[in-house]
């Protein structure tokens, strides 16, 4: 490796990929809204769509992604995770939820996360306490959990016949391919 390669910091490693995930979710919601406007889908049907009976619907996948994102940022910064009411009932509401979550993320700067790779983070996961250092928390739980919900939202739309593909999921790479 070259000596001039920038050292990856916890902000770049955690918050930046989450922001990319939100760009993906916005695009997915916009695609769903376009299908509804064209009469190809019903908004309530999509909001309630799920891959399997015991899985949460599309709407909840966005809410879970939001919760995972704000929890990651705030836990790494050593702050209290703010609560949000899960009352989104439309695509517009879900876009608003993403914007509110981005506002929470904007409260955390790269300087706030200096040293957070060593912060002790304890979570109660299904009635069992699990302890992470900050880096392990991001690698093993926070990002995989966030992207599980982003991926599931994508899969729900794909399962329901939406014309979306990998580049709709990898939206940041798609912009690079298009020279943006």
SEBAGU-55447 format. One line per field, with one value per atom (N, C-alpha, C): residue number from 1; residue in three letters; x, y, z. Coordinates in steps of 0.05 Angstrom, whole numbers, plus 5000, padded with zeros to 4 digits. Example, Ala and Ser with C-alpha at 12.3 -4.5 7.8 and 13.67 -1.06 7.14 Angstrom:
resi: c(1  1  1  2  2  2) .
resn: c(ALA  ALA  ALA  SER  SER  SER) .
east: c(5264  5246  5264  5257  5273  5258) .
north: c(4886  4910  4934  4955  4979  5001) .
up: c(5156  5156  5156  5142  5143  5157) .
END
This chain:
resi: c(1  1  1  2  2  2  3  3  3  4  4  4  5  5  5  6  6  6  7  7  7  8  8  8  9  9  9  10  10  10  11  11  11  12  12  12  13  13  13  14  14  14  15  15  15  16  16  16  17  17  17  18  18  18  19  19  19  20  20  20  21  21  21  22  22  22  23  23  23  24  24  24  25  25  25  26  26  26  27  27  27  28  28  28  29  29  29  30  30  30  31  31  31  32  32  32  33  33  33  34  34  34  35  35  35  36  36  36  37  37  37  38  38  38  39  39  39  40  40  40  41  41  41  42  42  42  43  43  43  44  44  44  45  45  45  46  46  46  47  47  47  48  48  48  49  49  49  50  50  50  51  51  51  52  52  52  53  53  53  54  54  54  55  55  55  56  56  56  57  57  57  58  58  58  59  59  59  60  60  60  61  61  61  62  62  62  63  63  63  64  64  64  65  65  65  66  66  66  67  67  67  68  68  68  69  69  69  70  70  70  71  71  71  72  72  72  73  73  73  74  74  74  75  75  75  76  76  76  77  77  77  78  78  78  79  79  79  80  80  80  81  81  81  82  82  82  83  83  83  84  84  84  85  85  85  86  86  86  87  87  87  88  88  88  89  89  89  90  90  90  91  91  91  92  92  92  93  93  93  94  94  94  95  95  95  96  96  96  97  97  97  98  98  98  99  99  99  100  100  100  101  101  101  102  102  102  103  103  103  104  104  104  105  105  105  106  106  106  107  107  107  108  108  108  109  109  109  110  110  110  111  111  111  112  112  112  113  113  113  114  114  114  115  115  115  116  116  116  117  117  117  118  118  118  119  119  119  120  120  120  121  121  121  122  122  122  123  123  123  124  124  124  125  125  125  126  126  126  127  127  127  128  128  128  129  129  129  130  130  130  131  131  131  132  132  132  133  133  133  134  134  134  135  135  135  136  136  136  137  137  137  138  138  138  139  139  139  140  140  140  141  141  141  142  142  142  143  143  143  144  144  144  145  145  145  146  146  146  147  147  147  148  148  148  149  149  149  150  150  150  151  151  151  152  152  152  153  153  153  154  154  154  155  155  155  156  156  156  157  157  157  158  158  158  159  159  159  160  160  160  161  161  161  162  162  162  163  163  163  164  164  164  165  165  165  166  166  166  167  167  167  168  168  168  169  169  169  170  170  170  171  171  171  172  172  172  173  173  173  174  174  174  175  175  175  176  176  176  177  177  177  178  178  178  179  179  179  180  180  180) .
resn: c(UNK  UNK  UNK  UNK  UNK  UNK  UNK  UNK  UNK  UNK  UNK  UNK  UNK  UNK  UNK  UNK  UNK  UNK  UNK  UNK  UNK  UNK  UNK  UNK  UNK  UNK  UNK  UNK  UNK  UNK  UNK  UNK  UNK  UNK  UNK  UNK  UNK  UNK  UNK  UNK  UNK  UNK  UNK  UNK  UNK  UNK  UNK  UNK  UNK  UNK  UNK  UNK  UNK  UNK  UNK  UNK  UNK  UNK  UNK  UNK  UNK  UNK  UNK  UNK  UNK  UNK  UNK  UNK  UNK  UNK  UNK  UNK  UNK  UNK  UNK  UNK  UNK  UNK  UNK  UNK  UNK  UNK  UNK  UNK  UNK  UNK  UNK  UNK  UNK  UNK  UNK  UNK  UNK  UNK  UNK  UNK  UNK  UNK  UNK  UNK  UNK  UNK  UNK  UNK  UNK  UNK  UNK  UNK  UNK  UNK  UNK  UNK  UNK  UNK  UNK  UNK  UNK  UNK  UNK  UNK  UNK  UNK  UNK  UNK  UNK  UNK  UNK  UNK  UNK  UNK  UNK  UNK  UNK  UNK  UNK  UNK  UNK  UNK  UNK  UNK  UNK  UNK  UNK  UNK  UNK  UNK  UNK  UNK  UNK  UNK  UNK  UNK  UNK  UNK  UNK  UNK  UNK  UNK  UNK  UNK  UNK  UNK  UNK  UNK  UNK  UNK  UNK  UNK  UNK  UNK  UNK  UNK  UNK  UNK  UNK  UNK  UNK  UNK  UNK  UNK  UNK  UNK  UNK  UNK  UNK  UNK  UNK  UNK  UNK  UNK  UNK  UNK  UNK  UNK  UNK  UNK  UNK  UNK  UNK  UNK  UNK  UNK  UNK  UNK  UNK  UNK  UNK  UNK  UNK  UNK  UNK  UNK  UNK  UNK  UNK  UNK  UNK  UNK  UNK  UNK  UNK  UNK  UNK  UNK  UNK  UNK  UNK  UNK  UNK  UNK  UNK  UNK  UNK  UNK  UNK  UNK  UNK  UNK  UNK  UNK  UNK  UNK  UNK  UNK  UNK  UNK  UNK  UNK  UNK  UNK  UNK  UNK  UNK  UNK  UNK  UNK  UNK  UNK  UNK  UNK  UNK  UNK  UNK  UNK  UNK  UNK  UNK  UNK  UNK  UNK  UNK  UNK  UNK  UNK  UNK  UNK  UNK  UNK  UNK  UNK  UNK  UNK  UNK  UNK  UNK  UNK  UNK  UNK  UNK  UNK  UNK  UNK  UNK  UNK  UNK  UNK  UNK  UNK  UNK  UNK  UNK  UNK  UNK  UNK  UNK  UNK  UNK  UNK  UNK  UNK  UNK  UNK  UNK  UNK  UNK  UNK  UNK  UNK  UNK  UNK  UNK  UNK  UNK  UNK  UNK  UNK  UNK  UNK  UNK  UNK  UNK  UNK  UNK  UNK  UNK  UNK  UNK  UNK  UNK  UNK  UNK  UNK  UNK  UNK  UNK  UNK  UNK  UNK  UNK  UNK  UNK  UNK  UNK  UNK  UNK  UNK  UNK  UNK  UNK  UNK  UNK  UNK  UNK  UNK  UNK  UNK  UNK  UNK  UNK  UNK  UNK  UNK  UNK  UNK  UNK  UNK  UNK  UNK  UNK  UNK  UNK  UNK  UNK  UNK  UNK  UNK  UNK  UNK  UNK  UNK  UNK  UNK  UNK  UNK  UNK  UNK  UNK  UNK  UNK  UNK  UNK  UNK  UNK  UNK  UNK  UNK  UNK  UNK  UNK  UNK  UNK  UNK  UNK  UNK  UNK  UNK  UNK  UNK  UNK  UNK  UNK  UNK  UNK  UNK  UNK  UNK  UNK  UNK  UNK  UNK  UNK  UNK  UNK  UNK  UNK  UNK  UNK  UNK  UNK  UNK  UNK  UNK  UNK  UNK  UNK  UNK  UNK  UNK  UNK  UNK  UNK  UNK  UNK  UNK  UNK  UNK  UNK  UNK  UNK  UNK  UNK  UNK  UNK  UNK  UNK  UNK  UNK  UNK  UNK  UNK  UNK  UNK  UNK  UNK  UNK  UNK  UNK  UNK  UNK  UNK  UNK  UNK  UNK  UNK  UNK  UNK  UNK  UNK  UNK  UNK  UNK  UNK  UNK  UNK  UNK  UNK  UNK  UNK  UNK  UNK  UNK  UNK  UNK  UNK  UNK  UNK  UNK  UNK  UNK  UNK  UNK  UNK  UNK  UNK  UNK  UNK  UNK  UNK  UNK  UNK  UNK  UNK  UNK  UNK  UNK  UNK  UNK  UNK  UNK  UNK  UNK  UNK  UNK  UNK  UNK  UNK  UNK  UNK  UNK  UNK) .
east: c(5017  5000  5017  5008  5022  5019  5040  5039  5019  5012  4994  4964  4958  4930  4919  4897  4884  4876  4880  4872  4841  4829  4800  4793  4774  4766  4738  4729  4704  4680  4682  4660  4658  4680  4680  4671  4678  4672  4643  4630  4603  4582  4585  4564  4563  4585  4585  4570  4575  4560  4530  4523  4495  4482  4496  4485  4480  4498  4494  4470  4466  4442  4417  4417  4393  4388  4410  4406  4392  4400  4387  4358  4352  4324  4307  4317  4303  4296  4315  4311  4290  4290  4271  4242  4240  4214  4205  4223  4215  4205  4219  4210  4182  4178  4151  4130  4136  4117  4111  4131  4127  4108  4111  4094  4065  4062  4035  4022  4037  4026  4018  4033  4027  4005  3994  3972  3982  4008  4019  4020  4014  4015  3998  3991  3976  3994  3995  4014  4011  3986  3982  3991  3986  3995  4025  4039  4069  4078  4066  4075  4072  4051  4046  4058  4071  4083  4106  4108  4129  4138  4162  4172  4160  4154  4144  4127  4107  4087  4099  4121  4133  4154  4156  4175  4161  4175  4162  4158  4138  4132  4151  4148  4165  4168  4146  4145  4164  4162  4177  4207  4213  4242  4255  4241  4252  4255  4234  4236  4259  4262  4284  4312  4314  4339  4345  4324  4327  4336  4323  4331  4360  4368  4395  4415  4409  4427  4431  4409  4412  4425  4419  4432  4462  4470  4499  4513  4503  4516  4517  4495  4493  4509  4508  4523  4553  4562  4591  4599  4581  4587  4583  4573  4569  4544  4525  4501  4477  4455  4430  4417  4407  4394  4366  4360  4333  4312  4289  4266  4250  4239  4221  4196  4173  4148  4146  4139  4136  4108  4102  4075  4073  4094  4094  4073  4057  4034  4034  4056  4057  4086  4091  4118  4130  4114  4122  4131  4116  4124  4150  4155  4180  4204  4200  4221  4227  4205  4209  4224  4218  4232  4262  4269  4297  4310  4296  4307  4311  4292  4295  4319  4323  4346  4372  4372  4396  4402  4382  4386  4399  4392  4405  4434  4439  4466  4483  4471  4485  4495  4484  4492  4518  4528  4553  4574  4596  4618  4640  4658  4681  4696  4699  4713  4699  4672  4657  4662  4672  4677  4706  4723  4752  4754  4766  4769  4745  4724  4700  4704  4725  4730  4736  4743  4748  4725  4705  4682  4668  4661  4647  4617  4606  4577  4564  4544  4529  4501  4492  4465  4450  4425  4408  4395  4405  4396  4379  4354  4335  4340  4340  4343  4370  4390  4418  4436  4451  4470  4494  4501  4525  4542  4568  4586  4605  4607  4625  4644  4667  4681  4669  4674  4661  4666  4690  4697  4682  4682  4667  4637  4627  4599  4591  4608  4602  4604  4626  4631  4612  4606  4591  4561  4553  4524  4512  4522  4509  4505  4527  4525  4510  4517  4501  4471  4464  4436  4423  4436  4425  4421  4441  4439  4421  4416  4396  4369  4362  4336  4335  4357  4358  4354  4368  4366  4338  4327  4300  4279  4282  4264  4267  4292  4297  4283  4287  4277  4246  4234  4204  4194  4207  4198  4204  4227  4234  4214  4208  4189  4161  4155  4129  4129  4149  4149  4161  4174  4185  4210  4213  4236  4260  4273  4297  4318  4343  4365  4387  4409  4432  4441  4441  4451  4431  4406  4387  4394  4406  4415  4442  4460  4487  4487  4469  4464  4489  4506  4530  4549  4551  4567  4555  4528  4514  4521  4522  4529  4558  4576  4603  4604  4589  4588  4577  4559  4547  4563  4586  4603  4593  4576  4566  4583) .
north: c(4976  5000  5025  5045  5070  5085  5100  5116  5139  5147  5170  5162  5137  5129  5139  5152  5164  5141  5147  5128  5129  5106  5105  5111  5130  5136  5125  5124  5112  5126  5152  5166  5156  5155  5145  5116  5100  5072  5066  5084  5078  5097  5122  5141  5143  5144  5148  5125  5099  5078  5079  5088  5091  5112  5134  5155  5144  5127  5114  5096  5082  5065  5081  5105  5122  5132  5138  5146  5123  5098  5075  5074  5076  5075  5097  5121  5143  5135  5125  5117  5095  5076  5054  5065  5083  5095  5112  5126  5142  5124  5101  5082  5071  5065  5055  5076  5101  5123  5127  5124  5127  5105  5081  5059  5064  5075  5081  5102  5124  5146  5136  5116  5105  5084  5079  5060  5031  5026  4999  4986  5001  4990  5007  4996  5010  5016  5041  5049  5033  5029  5014  4985  4974  4946  4944  4963  4963  4968  4987  4993  4968  4952  4928  4903  4905  4881  4870  4843  4830  4806  4796  4773  4747  4747  4722  4731  4715  4722  4731  4719  4727  4749  4761  4783  4810  4831  4857  4868  4885  4896  4918  4926  4947  4971  4981  5005  5001  4978  4972  4969  4959  4957  4985  5005  5032  5042  5037  5045  5031  5006  4991  5002  5008  5019  5046  5062  5087  5083  5065  5059  5050  5032  5022  5044  5062  5084  5103  5112  5131  5118  5093  5079  5077  5070  5068  5095  5116  5142  5151  5148  5158  5141  5115  5097  5102  5105  5110  5137  5156  5183  5184  5162  5161  5177  5179  5195  5177  5188  5174  5172  5149  5145  5157  5176  5188  5169  5171  5154  5168  5152  5162  5145  5157  5143  5129  5104  5089  5093  5117  5122  5129  5123  5129  5113  5127  5114  5119  5130  5136  5137  5136  5139  5166  5187  5214  5213  5200  5197  5183  5162  5147  5164  5180  5199  5218  5227  5245  5232  5206  5191  5189  5185  5184  5211  5233  5260  5265  5257  5261  5246  5222  5206  5219  5229  5243  5267  5280  5303  5294  5270  5259  5253  5241  5234  5260  5282  5307  5319  5309  5319  5307  5287  5273  5281  5291  5298  5277  5278  5259  5261  5286  5290  5276  5274  5261  5231  5220  5191  5183  5203  5196  5179  5157  5138  5120  5123  5107  5078  5071  5043  5027  5041  5028  5031  5046  5050  5024  5019  4995  4999  4982  4983  4957  4960  4936  4938  4915  4914  4890  4893  4871  4860  4838  4825  4800  4803  4781  4770  4788  4782  4771  4777  4769  4793  4800  4823  4814  4831  4827  4852  4848  4871  4872  4896  4901  4923  4924  4949  4963  4989  5005  4994  4986  4975  4949  4931  4906  4911  4930  4937  4946  4963  4972  4949  4933  4912  4888  4880  4856  4860  4884  4888  4912  4936  4960  4961  4958  4959  4934  4910  4887  4890  4900  4903  4924  4947  4968  4958  4945  4937  4912  4897  4876  4889  4911  4923  4938  4950  4962  4941  4919  4897  4885  4882  4870  4889  4915  4934  4931  4929  4925  4899  4877  4851  4851  4865  4867  4880  4901  4914  4896  4884  4866  4842  4831  4809  4817  4842  4852  4863  4856  4861  4888  4902  4928  4923  4941  4939  4953  4939  4950  4929  4938  4920  4927  4914  4917  4946  4960  4988  5007  4998  5013  5010  4988  4982  4996  4992  5004  5032  5048  5074  5092  5091  5107  5098  5072  5062  5069  5068  5076  5105  5122  5150  5152  5136  5136  5126  5106  5094  5114  5131  5151  5177  5178  5202  5224  5218  5239  5241) .
up: c(5000  5000  5000  4988  4986  5013  5020  5045  5043  5019  5016  5017  5021  5023  5049  5047  5071  5090  5116  5136  5139  5138  5141  5170  5174  5201  5206  5231  5238  5224  5220  5206  5178  5164  5136  5135  5155  5155  5163  5177  5187  5175  5178  5170  5139  5126  5097  5082  5089  5076  5082  5106  5113  5096  5091  5074  5045  5036  5010  5010  5032  5035  5034  5046  5044  5016  5001  4973  4958  4963  4951  4959  4984  4993  4981  4979  4966  4938  4924  4896  4894  4912  4912  4917  4936  4943  4919  4906  4883  4860  4856  4836  4842  4867  4876  4871  4878  4874  4845  4828  4799  4789  4798  4790  4799  4823  4833  4816  4810  4794  4766  4756  4729  4730  4753  4756  4755  4759  4757  4785  4806  4833  4851  4874  4894  4918  4927  4947  4973  4982  5007  5005  4981  4977  4979  4967  4968  4997  5010  5038  5056  5050  5066  5055  5032  5019  5036  5036  5050  5034  5039  5025  5035  5061  5073  5097  5104  5124  5150  5159  5185  5183  5159  5156  5156  5164  5165  5136  5133  5107  5098  5074  5062  5080  5089  5107  5131  5144  5168  5161  5137  5130  5130  5120  5119  5148  5165  5193  5207  5203  5215  5206  5180  5170  5183  5187  5201  5229  5243  5271  5273  5255  5255  5250  5232  5225  5248  5260  5281  5306  5311  5333  5329  5305  5299  5305  5293  5297  5326  5339  5367  5386  5383  5400  5397  5372  5368  5380  5379  5390  5421  5432  5461  5470  5452  5458  5459  5469  5471  5443  5437  5411  5413  5395  5396  5385  5397  5389  5367  5349  5328  5329  5326  5325  5297  5297  5272  5261  5250  5241  5211  5197  5168  5153  5138  5124  5094  5084  5055  5046  5020  5010  5019  5018  5026  5055  5072  5100  5103  5087  5089  5081  5060  5052  5074  5088  5111  5134  5138  5159  5153  5128  5120  5125  5117  5121  5151  5168  5197  5207  5197  5205  5196  5172  5162  5179  5189  5208  5233  5243  5267  5260  5237  5230  5227  5218  5214  5240  5262  5289  5297  5282  5289  5268  5277  5259  5260  5241  5242  5269  5279  5304  5327  5326  5347  5349  5327  5327  5330  5334  5339  5364  5362  5384  5389  5374  5378  5371  5357  5351  5376  5398  5423  5443  5436  5455  5460  5486  5493  5488  5472  5465  5473  5491  5500  5489  5477  5466  5478  5482  5491  5465  5456  5432  5439  5437  5444  5472  5490  5519  5527  5511  5518  5512  5532  5529  5513  5493  5476  5478  5482  5484  5459  5449  5425  5432  5419  5417  5393  5390  5369  5341  5335  5308  5303  5322  5318  5316  5331  5330  5301  5289  5262  5242  5244  5225  5228  5252  5257  5261  5268  5275  5260  5264  5255  5224  5209  5180  5169  5178  5168  5173  5197  5204  5186  5183  5166  5137  5126  5098  5095  5116  5114  5108  5121  5116  5090  5081  5055  5033  5036  5017  5017  5040  5041  5028  5032  5018  4988  4978  4950  4941  4956  4948  4948  4966  4966  4940  4932  4907  4883  4882  4860  4859  4883  4885  4875  4877  4868  4840  4824  4796  4787  4805  4798  4780  4761  4742  4755  4773  4786  4784  4785  4783  4802  4799  4818  4820  4798  4799  4813  4816  4832  4862  4868  4896  4900  4881  4883  4870  4880  4867  4865  4885  4884  4862  4858  4837  4810  4808  4784  4776  4795  4789  4778  4789  4780  4751  4745  4718  4698  4707  4689  4688  4701  4701  4718  4738  4756  4781) .
END
